Amino acid sequence: MAEVGEPAEQRHHLILGGDGFIGRHVAILLARRGQRVTIANRSLPSFEFPPDIAGRIAKVRFELASADWDSLVEDVDVVHHYAWSSIPASANANPAGDLLMNVSATIGLLDALRRRDGGRVVFTSSGGTVYGKVSNTPIVEDTVLRPITAYGAGKVSAEIYLSLYRAMHGLDCRIARIANPYGAGQNVERGLGAITTFLHRALDGEEIVIWGDGRVVRDFIHIADLASCLAELACVPRSDDFVFNIGTGSSASLNDAIETIEGVLGHSIAVTRTPSRSIDVPINVLCIERVRRVLDWSPRVSLATGIENTIADLKTGRSFSSLI
């Protein structure tokens, strides 16, 4: 097993949830950088990785509820923990099941790393739900966590255990609180990804449905930027900082997003507005100064460019962003 200080190309990365939206993009980036990549998922991917790296990505099956963690992490330098079985709606409907499945699995992974005497974990938390309703934005990492959904509470619980195992057992746990990603390959049927959902509907000639008046403000990050940041986070040397917001640091309302989409498409879009929901915080924009400083990383894709790229990718049926 490679040591942390050795060249990045000598590391073996295990990506849990590796055929998901985030996992597949990170896998491509790491493979193109010469690193060894294994993706683990409930089923084998239904898509083909790009030809230039397809032969360099191994695939294994695993189940969160019954994973053999010791075998999975035996020859791994970095574990990317992107696997999470719930979405906000399903977690709210069954908080106990969400906790039992996802947090227990996280503890199982951490215990396996502890038993083998160490390891690095990159965990994707939710910058959109762990903070809850805030008074000041952009939101810094030291803000008190006050989730208002069971999904956010589950992510916070996992974060607490990652922090605990880092302190108690010296594990190199890294937490990425992600803003609102979008791009080609996102599964909008799961109820995630406002911009990607809007684009699918707009391209299909369907009306867009918005909860509330559209003035809800978010930090939208293109998948190419998110994947590049996660790949960097997985490879930089260990530091005292281990919790990072990953976003753009810029704000845009849902109305802004629709206006941008209309500008790219060159025509107006039918929009239906329904009553707002209590689970939607009015504003969520992340401060990314820490990740800029520690990783020397900054987002490169503007909202307009990201939307234009995603539209082009969706029209050609791509499973990955062409910006990756």
Phi, psi and omega in degrees: 000134183289145175280157184301324184279356183280166182305144184301327184292349180267001182268151176252119182256126173256122182250105176284127188079034189288348176260005176283178184304309181285314185301318183294323180288320177294321179300317180297313181299313182295319179296321179290341176270008175085012181269158179275128186231133170235127176256139180238131182206167181301321178226162179291147184303144178269007181234168177254133174291158179307144185304328186292340182230002185304321182281355183255008179242115177276156183228131175226157177261145174203156176241133179305318187286339186223029183293139171272084188297322181299318179289321183297320186262004188304317185239043187237138177267320183227128175256123174264108184266087179253357185278123179211124192280344187248166168238169183309317183295314182289325178294318178295326180286334182214072183301320182294318178295322178298315180295315183297316183288303192278315181288321177298320178296321178298317178296321178300317176298313182296322178295322178296319177294323178296318181296328180269005172076041169133168178158167180246135179232132170249115184252129178269105175268191185237105176293344180275344185234336185288333184275333182071210180277124184241158180268330185234139173228157357296151185275127177269161185295335182277001177299139178299135182275123180224069181297147179245013175226157177296327177300312178297321179297323178294318177296318178297319179299316178297318178302319182298317179292323176299317178294321180296313181290332174294316182286318186279322189239001176076014179294145181271076183270133181232130186247126179249110176269105191269141176285219184253098184279157176207163178144176180297140179097354180282133182275095184287345179292343178277357178086018179243153174089079183302310184295316180297321177297314178303317183293318177302314182293317181298318181290334178271001180074020180261158179282153178264135179253126180241132173280117179092199186269002178086003181269003173300132186252135180225171176248101184266125180239132179289145185301329179295319177292316181299313181298319180295323180290318179295322177296320176294316181300326181287341190247344182287154177300157180296143177219174178294330177279130179221000175245124186227131165283136175234110179200207177252342185078002181248152183252148174206134177277168175297325176296321176299317181297316180295319178298320178294318178299315179298323178295321180289318182285333180083016177205162180283161182238140176288128183232132174248132181250128180245169180303145181292162181248146181292338183278352181266114177288148185295324184212139176210103178229129188265140170280129183244022181296324181294314181291329174298317185286312186283320184261350186054046183238145174215147177293148183242344187259116177288165180300316181297316179294319179297318178294317178299317179294318181294320177301313180298319180293318181295324180295331180262001177073026182290146175265356180222156175289140177285354177271355185282000000 
